[in-house]
Amino acid sequence: MTLWSGRFTSSMDSTLWDLSESYSFDHVLYHHDIMGTRAHVRGLEAADLITSDESLALLGALEEIESEFDRGVFVRSGSDEDIHTAIERRATEMLGEVGAKIHTARSRNDQIATTMRLFTRDALGEVSGLVLALVDELVNLGAAHKDASLPGYTHLQRAQPVLLSHHLNAHAWALLRDVDRLLDARRRLDVSPLGAGALAGTSLPIDPAVPAALLGFGDTFANSMDAVSDRDFVAETLFDVALLGVHLSRMGEELVLWTSAEFDFATLGDAFTTGSSMLPQKKNSDVAELVRAKTGRFVGNLTSLLVTLKGLPLSYNRDLQEDKEPLFDSIRQVRLVLEALTGAYASLEFHLDVAAAAAADANLVAIDIAERLVEEGVPFRQAHERVGRLVGEAATKGLSLVDLVRADDDLARFVHLFEPGSALAHRSSPGASGPLASPAQRERLVKAVAGLRERLVEPGHPSQ
């Protein structure tokens, strides 16, 4: 029997049932749905809509139902369309008429809006924590090789030498922006929809502030129609995960390059690589490739929800059922990606000599010579042209730039800039890639991580 059977004279057609049922994927919400229902029951008690004995009975039944789910022994009935009906049906089986009171002054519309906010709030915190763990690994990896260098690239062409720690910290700063966005999204969803009913509230004397406080929400809804139809928080979460995925994909692409024979800057540990079913010599960076690929999935999930939302009239529409699978999938997959990528970086063995030799490419000193000329009063564009001609001559004639500079009466005094580490040492401006600028950046990074960790533990802690 459905929750609305009183209005209908025939049961739902099997094809509509198959299209409509969501228990097969929304059962993962059981903990958060029961959490919201506990708060709702206590709100009903506060409004004198149920007695204290009835409240205790309902809370006890909910505890048992949650235990059944936890232990994997909950049995779905053939009439359980979704997780909400399953829990209500089981409570009614256990308590009879008292169980039938559990949905008083509530609709599935405000129920699922609340459940999804609770789920998303926890998911955003968990993902943020995993991102910060990856940042920690990047920072620690850089600190373990504090003097290591490699070329920095633009257009995938060698550009200037950088510290390895500087390169890894560049990824860390991008990831910290992701955490900032995730926690911002969590702050914006910190509004309880419970009490909005189907769309227009209720004539019963409930106080939405009671369950909101119990659930740790910072505020209650201002408009009941907006409360049940709003899925901005899901779309925002999917966007944040998609952009996080873009940053993770960039890191994956880099690992693929670094661990290739052509770059040979690093080797991944065996636990984070695979072999070939045909080629005995292969050691493939599959973890990095899968990280790269998952981002397409994250972007697809975001696009799917936005297209679903863009044509909906107020207020609740069944289309909103399609918010769940994209969200569940993106959260599940980004967790896997973050954990695997953190492990992959921890397993990296850097070939420091190979990377340092690439960073010592003589052509990377060209900008240093031009900047020394600038210090002597030569306009930058003229200095750029002067050094560029020498680089072009070295390339076309197969000569060494060092030898050409040494042989040039006007530039020979700069030949010391080709000494190992000299070009890197000159990258000293704030935020730059050299060792002189590194301590200040590390201090800022440590402070930023600490600030985000403080925000991570800020929001609501339910009192039930």
N, C-alpha and C positions, 0 to 999 in steps of 0.2 A: 504494500500500500504506500502511495506517495504522500508527501506532506500536504498536497492540495486535492486529495481524492474526493473530498466532499463536493467539489464543484463539477466533477466529471462523471459521466455514465459509462465510460469504457477506459480500459487501461492503455498505457502508452504503447504505440507500435514498436516492435522490436528494433526497427531501423532507426527510429528516433531515439530510442534508449541507447543504442550503440553510439549514436552521434552525440548524445547529451551527457552520458555518464562521465564523471571525472575522477571517481574514486581510484581508478587504476594509476593515476599520477598524483592526485592531490592528497592521498593518504599520508604522504610525508609530512603534512601539516598537522598531524594529530596532536603533537605536543603543544603547538602554538594555539590550535583551536581549543584544546582543553584549558589552556591558560586563560584565554579570553572568556571561556564559558564559566570558569570559576569566578572571575571578576564579575561577570554578569549576574551570577547567582547571588553573590554578596550584595550587589546593587539592588536586586529584587528584594532581598531581606531588608535592606536599609529603607526601602520604599514601602515596607509592610505589605508587599504583594505575595510573599511567602513567609511562613513562620520560621523561627530559628531552628526548630526541629527539622522542618523540610529542607532548610538550607544545609544543615549538617548531613542529612541523608543524601542530598544531591552532591555535595562536595565529596562525601565518601565514595559514592558511585563513580564520580569522575576520577578519583584516585585509583580505583580498581580498574576502570577502563584504560587509563593511561598505563597501568602495570601490564595489562593484557597486551597492549601494543608493544611496550618495551620488551616483553618476553616473547613476542612473536606468536602469541596464541589467540589474538583477537580474530574472531570469525566473521567475515563479511556476510551479510544477508543478501539475498537476491534483489531486495528492494533498496539496498543502499546505493543511492545515486552518486553520492559524494561523501567526503569525510564528515561533513556536518550532519547529514542525515544518519550516517552510521553511528556516530556518537550519541545523538539524541535517541535513536531507536534502541541502542543498547541500554541507555539510562532508563528508558521507559520499560524495557523488559525487566530490569532489576528492581524498579521501584513502583511500577504501575502508574496510578494517577499522579503521584508526586513527580515521577520522571517526566510526565506529560506537561508539567509546568515549566520545564527548563527553558522553553523558547518564548515565554511570556515577554511582551514588550520588545521583541527582537525579530528581525528579519534575517534571512540568509544574506541579504545585501549588506547590512552593516556588520554582520558576523564575519563574512569573508573579507571585507575591507579591513576589519580589525586584525584578523588572523594573518593576512598578507603583510600588514605593517609590522606585526610582531616577528614574523619569519624574516622579513627583509632587514629589520633592525638588527637582528642577531647575525644575519649573513654578512651585512656590511661590516660589522665589527670583526667577524672572523676573517674575512678577506683582508681587511686592513691589517690585522695582526700578521697574516701570512706575508703580505707585501713588506711589512717592516722587518720580518725575519730575513727576507731576501736582501733588503737594504743592509742589514747587519752583515750578511755574508759578503756582500760586495765591499763594504768598508773594511772588514777584517782581512779580506784577500788583498786589498791594496796596501794595508798596513804591514802585512807579512812580506810584501815585496816593495818596500817604500822607495827604494832607489831604482827600481826597474823602469825601463822606458820602452817605447814603441812609437812608430809613426802615427800621428793623427791624420785622418783622411778627410778630404772633400772630393766629391765626385768619384769616390773610391780610388783616388790618386793620392800618393803620399804628399802631405802638405807641410806639417811641422812636427818636430819631436814633442812628445808629451810623456809625462809620468804615467805609468800603468794605473796608479791610484787615481790620478786625475780622470783618466778615461772611465774607470769603473764608477767613480763618483758622479760622472755625468749621467749615467744610468740611474744612480741613486737619487739624484735631484728630480729626475722625471718621475720616478716611482713615488717620491714624497708628495709631488703634486697630485698623483693619483689617490694617495691616502687622504690628502686634504679634501679632494672632491668626494670621496666615499663617505668621509665623516660629515661633510657638509650635507650630503644627501640624507644621512641618518638624522641630522638635526632637523631638516625640513619635514621628514615624515613623522616627527614626534608629536602627532596629533591623533587623539583617539576618535574613531568614527562611531564607537558603540553608543547606541541610543538614537541614532538617526533613523532606525527602522527601515522600512522598504524604500522610502524616499522623503517622507514628510514628518518624521517623528512619531510620537504616540500620544494618546490622551491619558495614558496611565502615568502616575506620579513618580517617574524615575528621575534620577539625577545623574546625567552622564559623567559628572566629575568623580563620582564614587568609583566606578570601574577604571576610569582613566588613571586615577591615583594609584589604585592597586596594581595596575599594569606598568606603572612607571612612566606613563606618558606625561609630557610637559604641559599639554593643553588638551582641550576638547574642541570638537568641530563647532564652527560658527553657523554653517548652513547645511542642513540635512541632505539636500539634493547633491551638493558638491561632495559631501562626505562619502556617499555611496558610489558616486561615479568617478571619483578621482583615482587615476592610476599614474599620475605624474611621478610618484615615487618609484614605481616599477620602471617606467621609461628612463628616468634619471639614473637608476641603478644599472640598467642595461647599457646606457651610454657610458657611464663611468667604467664599467667592466670592458666595454669595447675599446675605449681609449687606453685603458691599462693593457689590454691585449695588444694594441698597436706597439706600445713600448716593449712589451715582452717579446713580441715578434721580431722587433729590431734587434733585441739581445740574442734571440735564437739565430737570426741570420748571421750575426757577427760570430757566434760560436761555430757555425758551419764554416765560415771563411777561415777563422783562426785555426781550426783543427784540420784544415785541408793541407795536402802536401805542398800546395802552391804558397800558402802563407807559413804554415808550420810554426805558428806562435805558441800553440798549446796542444795538449792531448787530454781528452776526457777520460775519466776512469772507466774501467770495463763495465762497472755496474750501471753506467749511464750511456752505454753504446750497444749496438747490435752488430751481428755479422751478416754475411750473405749466404743465401741458400745454395749459391753456385760458386762464388768466388772466395777461395779460402783466405785470401790476404786481407779482406775488407774489414774495416772497423768504422762503422757508420754512426754519425752523430744524430741518431733518430730522435733523441729527446729534443734537440734544438729544432729539428724539422717539424715535429708535432706541435711544439710551442708556436711556431710560425703559422702552422695551418689552422690551429684552433681560433685564431683571431677572425678568420672568415666566418666562423660559426657565431662568434660573439656579435659581429656586425650584422649578420643575418637575423639573429634573435632580436636585436634592437629594431631593425627595419620591419620585421614581422609585426611587432607590437605597435609601432608608430602607424603603420598602414591600417591596423585594426582600429585604433583609437580615432583616426582622423575624421571619420564620418558619423560618429555616434551622437544622437540627440540626447539631451538630458532626460532621465537621469541614468538609472541602471539599465543595462542591456546585456543579454546573455553573451554577446560578443566578448565581454570582459572575462569570460572563462578562459579565453585564449591568452591571458596574461601569465598564466602559471607555468606552462611548459617552457617557454623561452627563459623565464626567470630561473626556474629550477635548473635548467640545462646550463645556462651561463655561470651560475654560482657553482654548480658541481664541477664543471670543466675548468674554471679558473682556479679553483682550489687545487685540482690535480696539477695544473700547469705550474702554479707557484711552488708547490712542494717539490715537484720534479726538477724545476729549474734551480731552486736553491741547492738541492743535492748535487746537481750537475756542476755548478760553480764550485762547490766544496770539493769536488773530485778533480778539478782542473790541475794539471801539471803544466806550468808555463815553461816554455823554452826561452829563457831570458836572453841567452846569447844571440839567438836568431832574431828576436824582437829588437834587441839593442843594435844589432848590425843594420837592421832596416832603418832604425831611427837615426843612425849615423850617416845615412845617405847624404853625400856632399851637396846635392841640389837643395836640401832643406835648409842650408845656411844662406841661401840667396837673400831672403828677407832680412837677415841679420846684417848683412853687408849694406843693403839699402838703408836700413835704419841707422847704421853708424854714419853713413853719408848725410842723412837728415840731421843728425846731431851736429854735424859740421856746417849746417846751413844750406845744404843742397835741397831744393824743392823735391818732395817725395816722388812726384811723377817723373822727374828727370833721373832721380836715383834708381827708380824702378826700371826705367828704360835702359840705363847704363848696365845694370846687373843682368837684366833680361837678355841683352845682346850676348853677354858672355855665356849664359846658360845655353842659348841657342847655338852658339859656336861649338860649345862642348858636345852638344847632342848631334849636330850635323857632321862634325869631324871625328867623333868618337874619342874625344879627349877628356881629360879630367878637369872639372871645374876648379879644383884646388890648384892644379898646375897653371891654368890660365890666370887665376887671380895672382899667383906668385909671380908670374911673368909680366903682369900689368903694373907699370910704374905707379899708376894712380891708386891702385887697389892692393898692392902687395902688403901694405901695413895691416891688412885685415886677415891675413892668412891664419892667424892664431884662432880665428873664430871656428875653424874646422877641427880644432882639437876635440876629442871625445867629451861630450857633456856640455860643451861651451854654449851651443845654441839653446839647449834646454835650460841652462842656468839663466839665460837672458830673458826667459819668459817670466818676468817678475811682477807685472802689473796685477792689481787686485783681481782675483778670480782666474788668473792665468795658470798655465800648465806646468810651470817650473817649481823647483824645490823651495824657493823663497816665498812663493805665494801659497804653498801647500798648507802650512799650519793654520793660517787664518781660515782657509776654506774648511779644513777639517773641524775647526771649532764651530763654525756656522752649521756644519752638517750635523754634528753631535747635538747641538742645541735644537735644531729643527726636528730631529728624531725624538728627542726628549719631549718637546712640545706636543708632537702628535701622539706619543704614548700617553700623555696626560689626557688628551682629548678622547682617546680610545676608551678610557674607563669612566668617562663623565656620565653618560645618560643612565636612564632609569633602571632601578633595581626593584622588580616587583616585590611587594611585601607579602605575597602569598606563596 
